[in-house]
Amino acid sequence: MSIKVLVVDDSHFFRRCIGDIITKAEGMEVIDNAKNGQEAVDKALLLQPDVIMMDIEMPIKNGIDATREIMAKSPMPILMFSSLTHEGAKATLEALDAGAADFLPKKFEEIAGSGKVAAELITAAIRALGSRRQSSVRSSLNQLSLTNTVERTQINRTSTVASQSAGINRSNRVVETTNSPRVKSIHSVSGKKYNLLVIASSTGGPVALQTVLKKLPSSFPYPILLVQHMPGAFTGPFAERLNGLCNIGVQEAKNGDVIKPGQAYLAPGGMQMLLERGNRLKITEGPANLNYKPCADVTFATVSKYNDGNPLALVLTGMGSDGCDGAKMLSKTGATIWAQDEESSVVYGMPQAVMKAGLTEKIMHIDVIADSLIKEMCHG
């Protein structure tokens, strides 16, 4: 089944460029286009695409308002296009708050030309979000089928009892099926002592990080290192946003920062964040061949080498497997590894990688992670 995409942009040229990329990709198709936010809402509700590609600045209704309305009426994966400016970053973060799953930089010159890298980024994001959407739809249909089966069972059981009471024998019987709900409980305390919290995330990460960090108290007793895959223009505004929403302090990390309790340090986009001796951060461009800047594997590796205590590493929603190799190194030093569960992840790539590697001690729904961290790390 191909992934169905709705492309929304007020530029005919841009819609055509994106359409060409999607059409050439295997297993996906453009089912329609929209030139403003209101058209996007109408066509999204009518066509139920697997993924929506949404511009932010549009006439009649902008992409943020359109995203908010679509997510309120019929939630589906929305991938925003954003300009790499400070104002573009702020608007994109608002779109993520409105319910967008992720964003990509809007670079006309890359997408219009031979931009192989741009095309690969776009199709990879569509495939990750679209596959999750299709799996969710199939799961819902299976659950509906299961519910109908149970209802038919109850009807048949009532009918059978009534028939037996009337002296009628029926040989066809329906076996009752049960479905146990998933438990999303806060985990029990291990009793370990910690000195650092390190969190890695990518697709869906901004909202997940906000969900976790907002619940941490100002008295949180350890420093926090954050590695979120983001362009350089975005991490500063994102850190500012988190700092205004959270009880703990949040800042974009600077070279030479000495990490302190109750303060979170966000790795700058386009750079690598390394922990050095003396709890000091080094911000550097790092090797040119790394796929991610910042890269969770790099930060995790330096924590495993230079951290003198017991860190807790948390891997949240994200595409790919960044953080898995670093988590292996951390695990060898006795560090604790947690991960977000599949149900609450926008893309179950990074958490799944550490889970499949056998590194995770706990796998939890995003809604209970913060309370679990407080219970585990602040028990005195």
N, C-alpha and C positions, 0 to 999 in steps of 0.2 A: 504494500500500500504506500503510494507516494505521499510525501509531506506537502500539504496544501498551504500556500503562502499568500497573504494579502499584503500588497505593497502600497504604502500610504506616503505620498509626498506631493507638494504643490508644483514641483518641477517635472515636466514631462520628460526632459532629458535624463534626470536622475532615476525616474521610474523605469525608463527603458534600459538604462545601464544595469540596474539591479535585476530587472527581469531577465536580461541576457545571461547574467551570472547564474541565476537560479535555473533557467531553462537548460543550460549546458551541464548542470550538475545532475548526477544520477540520483534518482529516488525523490525528487522534489519538483513542484510545479507552481507557477503563479496562477491562482484561480481568479484573481481580479485585481484592479487598481482603484485607489481613491485619491483625490486631489486636495481634500481638506479633512479636518477632524470629524465633521458631522457625517460626511460620506463614510468615513472609516467606521464610525459607530454603527450606522445603518447596515453596511455590508458585513461587518463582523457578526452582528446578531443574526443576519439572514443566512450567511454562508458558513459560519462556524469553522473558520480556518484553523489549521494546526499551529500556525505562527503568523503574527502580524509584524511587518517591518514598518516602523512609525517614525516620521520626522517630528520635530518639536515645534518649529516655527511654521505655522500654516494659517491661511485665512479662515474665517467663519468660526472655526473651533480649533484651538491649538492641540498639539499632541498630548500635552499633560492632561488637559480636561477630557480629551477623547479617551485616554487611557483610564482615567478615573471612572468614567461612565461605563466603559466596556467591562472593567473589572467588577463593578458593582452589579451589573446586569447579567453577565455571562463570562466569568473569568477564563482567560486563555493566555498563552505566552505572548508577550509583546516585547519586541526588540527595538530599542530606540536608536536613532542616529543622532549624534551630537557633535557640535563643533568643538574643537580643542582650544577653547578659551575659558577664562575664568567665569564669565557669564554663562557660557555653554555648559560648564561643569555644574553650576548651581541649578540650572534648569533641568539638567539630566538627573541630578539627585532628587529634585522634586518629582520627576517622572517615576523614579524608582519608589519613592514614597507612595505614589499614586497606584503602584502595583505592577509597573514594568518589570520584566524578569532580568533584563540585562541591557547593555548598550554597546554600540560600536562607534568609533570616530567616523565622522562624515568627511571623507577625503575624495572629492570629485576627481582629482587628477589620477589617483590610484585606480578607482573603480572604472573610470572612463577609458583608461589606457590598458596596457597589458597586465596591470596590477595583479599578478598571480597571488601575492601574499594577501591582498585585500579580499580576493575571491575566496581563498581558502578560509580566511577568518569568517567571512559571511556564511559560507555553506556549512562550516563546522558548527557555528552557533545555531543556525537553523536546524541542523540535524540533531543537535543535542536537545534543544527545546522542543522540537516537533516530535521526536521519538518519545520523550517523556509525556507529552500531551496525548499521543496515541495510546500509550500504555495505560494512562489514567482513564481514558475513555473506555478502553477494553475492560479495565478493572471495574468501572462503573456498570458497564453492561453485564458483566459476569455477576456483580452483586445484585443487580436488578433481576437477573435470571434466577439467582439463588433465592431472593425474596419471594419471587413468584412461585418457586418450587415449594417453599415452606408454606406459603398461603394455600397452594393447591393441596398440600399435605394435610393442613388443618381442615380444609373443606372436605377432603376425602375421608379424613378420620371421623369427622362429625357425621358424614353421610354413612360411613361404615357402621358406626355405633347405632345410628337410627335404623339402618337396614337390618342389623342383627336383632335389634329389638323387635323388628317387624317379622322376624323369622326368615330373612333373605340372606343367603350366603354369597359373598363376593370373593373371587380368587385374586383379582388384581388389586395389589396394595402398594401404596407409595411409601418409601422409606424416608423418615424425617431427617433433614439435614440441619446441622447447627453451624453457626459462625461465631467464633469467639472474638470479641473486640480486642484490639491491641492496647496494651497497658502503657501509659506514658508517665510513669511514676518517677519521682526524684530518687536518686540512688542512695544507698547506704554509705556511711562514712568509712573510709579505709583506715584512718588513723595516721596516714603518712604526713610528714612535714614538708612543706614546699617553700620555694623562694622566688618563683617566677611563673608567669602564665604566658604562653605563646600561642597565638591564634593565626591560622592560615585560611584564606577563602578566595573564591573567584566568582564565577557566575552565580548571582543571587546573594553574594556576600555582603554588599552594603546594607541590605535590609536585615540579613541574619545577624551581622555584627551589631547593628543598632538594637535589635531585639535583646541580645545578650548583654551588651554593655550598659544599656539604660537601667538595668536592674541591679547592677553592682553598687554597693554602698561607697560613699566617699572615704570610708575607713578601710577599704579593701587593702589588705596588708602587703601586697606584692606588686612589683612593676609588671606591666603587660606590654608585650611586643605584638604588633599587628602587621600581617603581610596580606594585603588585598591587591589582586591584579587590577591595576588602574593606570591610565596615562598620567604623565607628570602634572598636567594642568588640573587634574581632578583631586589628587590626594590632599592638597592644601585646603580647598573648600570642604572636602569630606571630613577632614580632621576638625575644622572649625565647626561644622555642623554637629558632629558627635560631641564636641566639647560643650556646646550649648544645650545639648539634650541630656547629657549624662551627669551623674553625681561625681564620678571620677574625672580627673583631668585627661584630655586627649589632645595630642599635638602631633604635627608632622615631624618626624625625627630629623635631627640635624647632626652633622658630623661632630663628634666629641661629646654628645649628650651623655651624662651619667644618669642611668636609669634609677628612678625613685619609686617607692611604694605608692599605690593609689594613682599612678600616672600611666597612661597608655601612650605608646609611641608608634605612629603609623609610618611604615616604610614609604619613602617618596617614590612616586611613579617614575619609571625610567632608570632607577638606581637599585643598588643592592644594600640591604641593611645587615651589618655584621655585628655580633657581640664580641668584644675584646676583653682582655683581662681588666679587672677593676670595675666591672659592670659599665663599661664605656662603649658607646655605639660608634661604629665607623660606617659612613655613608660613601659608597663608591660606585662607579659605573660597572665594575666587575667585568668578567670575560664577555666578549662580544657575541659568542656563540650560544649564550643561554637564551632559551625560548621565552622566559618570563623575567620581567624587570618591573617590580621586585619578584624574587623567586623564594618560595617558602623553603625549598631544599637548602638554599644557601644560608638563610637565617637559622634554620634548625641545626644545620651542621656546626655552625659556630657556637650555638648554645650548647651543643653536646660536648664541644671541646673546651670552652672557657667558663661555662657556668659552674660555680663551686657547690651548688646545692642540688635540690631535686625539683626540676621544672615539670609543669603539667602542660602538655601540648594538645591543642584542640584543632581538629580539621573540620571545617564547615563546607557547605555546598560549593561546588565548583566543577568546571569542566577539566578533563585531563587527570593527571596523577601527581601534580606538583605537591610536595610535602611528604610523599611516601618514602623516598630515599633518605630524606633528612630524619623522618620518624624512625627509620630503621637504626640510624646512628644514635638517636636519642634513646631508643629502647635498650640498646646495648649498655648504656650508662645507668639504666634503672629508672629512666623517666617514665611518667605516666602518660598514656596516649588515649584521648577520647575522640569521638567522631559524631557528627550529626547523622541522624537516620535517613533512610531513603524517602520515607513518607513526607518529611518536611523539607527536603532538599529540592531546590529548583533544578539542579543537575547533580545526579548522584555519581560524580566522577571521582573527585579527590577523596571524599569520605570512603567510598567503596574501595579505592585502591589500598588505603591503610587497613581497612577491614579484611580484605582478601589476603593481605600480607600477614595476617594474624597478629597485628600490632595493637589493636584497640582493646582496652579494658572495659570501656563503656561505649555504647552506641545509643544516643538519645534524641528525642524529638526536640526541635529548637525551643519550644515553649518551656521546657524544664531545665535547659542547660544552665541558665544563670543561677537558678535556685540550687542546682546540684553543685555548681562551682562554689557558691557561698557556703553550702553545708560541708563540702569536702575541704576547702582551703581556709576557711575562717573558723574552724572549730576550736581554735585556741591551742 
